[in-house]
Amino acid sequence: MSRMTIVVSAEDTPLEQVTKQLNKLINVIKIVEQDEDNSVSRELALIKVRADASTRSQVSEAANLFRAKVIDVSRSR
């Protein structure tokens, strides 16, 4: 089983239509509507940085300042 989060900015009627369309899909088990007051939103940015060995630590330190996570470090492109 997997879970998907779908964000829709819409009034009640279009949101109801989205819910109905999703419920028509065979593999949909449950839909939960969250209002803005009871939810948390975040933004995600995937950024690729080219840095030689001497500047990699500086890039990592800059990422840490913003509580970012370095996902992968490799030596080739």
N, C-alpha and C positions, 0 to 999 in steps of 0.2 A: 504494500500500500504506500502511496506517496501523497504529499500534500502540496497544493499550489496556493499562492496568495495572489489574488488579482485585485488591482486597485482601479476603481471606477469613480470618476468624479461626475456625478449625475444627480438629478432630482429624483424624487420617489418613483415616478412612473417609468422613466427609462431604466432605473435600477431594477425595478420589478421585471422588466422585459429581459434584462441580462440574466437575472436569476432563473426565469422560466426557460431561457435558451440553454443555460448550463444544466438545468435539471433534465433536459431532454437527452443529454449525452448518457450513454449506457454506463460508463464507469464512474459517474459522479454519485457518491454515496451521501454526502451531506454538504450543505452550503450554510455558512454562518455570516451574517451581515454585522459588521462592526461599525459603530459610529465614531466620529472623530474624537469624542471625549474619552472613549475607552480603547483607543488604539495608539500605537507608536509608529511613526513613519521615519524612515532613514533613507539616505541616498547612498548609492554605491558608485564608485569610480574605479575602473581598472586602468591603470596607467603603466605604460611600458617605458622604462628609462634605460638609456644606454650609458653605462659608466664603466670606466676602466678600473683596474684593481685598486688604484690609489684613491679613487673618489667613491667607491662603493660604501665605505663606512660612513661617509658624509651623507649620502643618500639615505642610508638606513637610519641615521640619527635624525635627519629631517622628518622621515616618516614617523618615527617614534614621538617626535614633538606633537604631532597631530593625532596621536593614537591610531595610526594607520598600521596595517599589517603587510609585511613583505611576504608575498606568496611563494615566489620562486627566484632563485639566483642561479644563472648559468653563465658559462664562459663564451658560449657561441650565440649567434643571432637566431 
